[in-house]
Amino acid sequence: MIPCWENSNLSKKAIETAAAQPDSAVIAIENACAANFEMFEDLREKKMENLVLENSTENRGWIGGINRCIEIAKEKFPDAEFYCFLNNDVELPTDFSEKLFPHFDEEVGAVGPTGNNVSGLHDYQLQGYPNHHKVKMLIGFCLVVRKSIVDKIGGLDPIFGWGLSDDLDFSLRIRKIGFDLVIARDCRVFHHGSKGVALKYKTDEEYQADLDKKNQIFISKWGQNEYDDLVKYEPPYEGTIGIPHLDMIHADFVHSLTNLTTNHKNLLLSYVKGSLVMKARNDIVEGIKGDWILFIDADMTFPPDALKRLLAHDVDIVSGLCFRKVPHYEPTIYRQFPGQMKWESILDYPKNAFFEVDAVGTAFLLIKKKVFDKMPAPWFEYKKNIGEDLSFCAKAKELGFKVHVDTSVKIGHIATHPINEDFHDGYMKDKKVVKV
């Protein structure tokens, strides 16, 4: 959907690159502009089946143009699943659809790409954000939204006149009905950069004055708090380190954590105090930032590169090699008895190896965010005699995720002495292990 005003050469490129997308149609509105009128006539001569062009005797602006495109789409393309709102100074790459549409899942209502000459989080040069980047607002220069959402909330609000701040309003309305907004950071478009805006306003001050006016309209509609929340900048988080703990945190743990985080930027350290570890883990998941959570119990020691090595495997769930701190000091890696909700420790595990298991403990456990996105809450819970770690792994496997361990990432469990692999091997030489 492309409202066209002035810049006929750019409008033509926008239309042609949009029309080249597979399984799509293009609706373009000529907003009372003689140059675009002639360009529309040239395009009509090509008789493109997936192109609808409409001339107008009045300039509807961005909002009126998009809303008119929506009316046409409902009439001519009632089976369309998605609408793309596109500025007439944007050129879409040939792989636009291929890269953008995989970002839609059942929770996502709208997706936008990155680009050049675009402000905020859509700037392709920003570093440190995930490819599937959940955000609070999308800029309307190029925005793809589910048709079903437009059917439910309507199009752009005419209260914002020709345009500006309408994308803030549209983004908020999508989120208020329970859908996420995502920037597809692996999808980039070419944006010539506010070419229509440059013609509409004589000076930057005139543009800023109108933008301030439209922001005040938004604030009058939704309130100052909603506006502040939308425009508030948050740094890109690589991931979250979740630390359930009691009253005291051991100094050896603090030393290990300090060394671990030195080579990572913008980690969220989430400390939750309490004796109910299940609740603590669920609270940490509620506040996740970034693409993953690394759970670390506050009585563990670990090498400085432990997180880096687990991340390098690029799997959904992976643990370091941990041990219980009470006899018989078993490794917290498990195989499940067939057909039963019962597990046993794997005592004959491969040394310094990476492999799949049925379950692991949560003392030093890396979990991708997408696991929690797919799994209903509560993510951690006790079930009869099953701890929150085993029940989590069982639910994850039911959803199709795999559980792994890297026994070369050696974790110590602090007691009167660290319970690590060397201690465990020494204990096994002298003590008979009774399975329980």
KAKA-V569640 format. One record per backbone hydrogen bond with DSSP energy under -1.0 kcal/mol. CO is the residue of the C=O (numbers start at 1). NH is the residue of the N-H. If there is no record, write none. Layout:
CO,NH  CO,NH
This chain:
1,86  2,29  4,31  7,11  8,12  9,13  10,14  11,15  12,16  13,17  14,18  15,19  16,20  18,21  26,52  27,2  28,54  29,4  30,32  30,56  33,37  34,38  35,39  36,40  37,41  38,42  39,43  40,44  41,45  43,46  44,47  48,51  50,26  52,28  54,30  60,64  61,65  62,66  63,67  64,68  65,69  66,70  67,71  68,72  69,73  70,74  71,75  72,76  73,77  77,80  81,147  83,145  85,143  87,90  89,192  91,190  93,96  95,99  96,100  97,101  100,103  101,104  105,108  107,180  109,146  110,182  111,144  112,184  114,189  115,124  120,123  122,115  123,126  131,133  131,185  133,183  141,87  143,85  144,111  145,83  146,150  147,151  148,152  149,153  150,154  157,160  158,161  160,163  162,63  165,169  166,170  167,171  168,172  169,173  170,174  171,175  172,176  174,179  175,178  180,109  180,110  181,135  182,112  183,133  183,185  184,187  187,114  190,91  194,198  196,200  197,201  203,207  204,208  205,209  206,210  207,211  208,212  209,213  210,214  211,215  212,216  213,217  214,218  215,219  216,220  217,221  218,222  219,223  223,227  224,228  225,229  226,230  227,231  238,291  239,268  240,294  241,270  242,296  243,272  244,298  245,274  250,254  251,255  252,256  253,257  254,258  255,259  256,260  257,261  261,264  266,238  268,241  270,243  272,245  275,277  276,280  277,281  278,282  279,283  280,284  281,285  282,286  283,287  285,288  291,369  292,240  293,367  294,242  295,365  299,414  301,412  303,306  305,309  306,310  307,311  308,312  310,313  311,314  316,368  317,404  318,366  319,406  321,411  322,332  326,329  330,324  331,333  332,361  333,346  334,358  334,359  335,344  337,340  340,342  342,337  344,335  353,407  355,405  359,334  363,297  364,320  365,295  366,318  367,293  368,371  369,373  370,374  371,375  383,386  386,383  387,391  388,392  389,393  390,394  391,395  392,396  393,397  394,398  395,399  396,401  397,400  403,357  404,319  405,355  406,409  408,410  409,321  412,301  413,419  418,420  419,413  420,424  421,425  422,426  423,427  424,428  427,430  427,431
